[in-house]
Amino acid sequence: MMSITIDVLGWIGSFLLILAYYQNSKGKITAQSTIYQVLNVVGSLCLIVNTLYYGAYPSGVVNIIWVFIGLQYLVPWEQSNGWFE
């Protein structure tokens, strides 16, 4: 049951990253938009669980870095809009 859950997370993460890239490529969202960053962060978090579970450490590290890049955009944006107050 655990491996099925991990596999589903991997597929969800892959879908979210592809969705973000596709929407950006079609001009529907920009790379600076919150939705683009959220799709990337959530997708990468799902893939981190999947890749680390299966021992794909290089991919896991790439996704960890991807999350930190996205959070650098999202956290200052939320702070400037008073979400943490």
ZAPA-369164 format. One record per residue (C-alpha): z, x, y. Coordinates in steps of 0.2 Angstrom, whole numbers, plus 5000, padded with zeros to 4 digits. Last residue first. Example, Ala and Ser with C-alpha at 12.3 -4.5 7.8 and 13.67 -1.06 7.14 Angstrom:
// residues 2
+------+------+------+
|    Z |    X |    Y |
+------+------+------+
| 5036 | 5068 | 4995 |
| 5039 | 5062 | 4978 |
+------+------+------+
// end
This chain:
// residues 85
+------+------+------+
|    Z |    X |    Y |
+------+------+------+
| 5053 | 5002 | 5194 |
| 5042 | 5008 | 5180 |
| 5027 | 4997 | 5184 |
| 5028 | 5001 | 5203 |
| 5009 | 5003 | 5205 |
| 5010 | 5022 | 5209 |
| 5020 | 5024 | 5192 |
| 5007 | 5015 | 5182 |
| 4993 | 5026 | 5189 |
| 5003 | 5041 | 5186 |
| 5006 | 5036 | 5168 |
| 4989 | 5031 | 5164 |
| 4979 | 5046 | 5169 |
| 4990 | 5060 | 5162 |
| 4992 | 5048 | 5147 |
| 4973 | 5049 | 5143 |
| 4973 | 5068 | 5143 |
| 4989 | 5068 | 5132 |
| 4981 | 5056 | 5120 |
| 4965 | 5067 | 5118 |
| 4976 | 5082 | 5115 |
| 4985 | 5073 | 5101 |
| 4968 | 5067 | 5095 |
| 4961 | 5085 | 5094 |
| 4976 | 5091 | 5085 |
| 4974 | 5077 | 5072 |
| 4956 | 5082 | 5069 |
| 4961 | 5100 | 5066 |
| 4975 | 5094 | 5055 |
| 4966 | 5084 | 5042 |
| 4981 | 5083 | 5031 |
| 4977 | 5065 | 5025 |
| 4993 | 5058 | 5033 |
| 4990 | 5069 | 5048 |
| 4972 | 5062 | 5050 |
| 4977 | 5044 | 5048 |
| 4992 | 5044 | 5060 |
| 4983 | 5054 | 5073 |
| 4968 | 5042 | 5071 |
| 4979 | 5027 | 5076 |
| 4986 | 5037 | 5091 |
| 4968 | 5042 | 5096 |
| 4962 | 5024 | 5096 |
| 4977 | 5019 | 5107 |
| 4974 | 5033 | 5119 |
| 4956 | 5031 | 5120 |
| 4956 | 5012 | 5122 |
| 4970 | 5013 | 5135 |
| 4960 | 5026 | 5145 |
| 4944 | 5015 | 5145 |
| 4954 | 5000 | 5149 |
| 4962 | 5009 | 5164 |
| 4946 | 5014 | 5172 |
| 4942 | 5032 | 5176 |
| 4929 | 5034 | 5162 |
| 4920 | 5019 | 5169 |
| 4917 | 5002 | 5161 |
| 4902 | 4991 | 5157 |
| 4890 | 5006 | 5162 |
| 4882 | 5005 | 5144 |
| 4888 | 5023 | 5141 |
| 4906 | 5018 | 5146 |
| 4906 | 5002 | 5135 |
| 4899 | 5013 | 5120 |
| 4912 | 5027 | 5122 |
| 4926 | 5014 | 5123 |
| 4920 | 5004 | 5108 |
| 4917 | 5020 | 5098 |
| 4935 | 5026 | 5102 |
| 4942 | 5008 | 5098 |
| 4932 | 5007 | 5082 |
| 4938 | 5024 | 5076 |
| 4956 | 5020 | 5079 |
| 4954 | 5003 | 5070 |
| 4946 | 5012 | 5055 |
| 4960 | 5025 | 5054 |
| 4974 | 5012 | 5056 |
| 4966 | 5003 | 5042 |
| 4966 | 5019 | 5031 |
| 4984 | 5022 | 5035 |
| 4988 | 5004 | 5030 |
| 4978 | 5006 | 5014 |
| 4987 | 5022 | 5010 |
| 5004 | 5014 | 5012 |
| 5000 | 5000 | 5000 |
+------+------+------+
// end
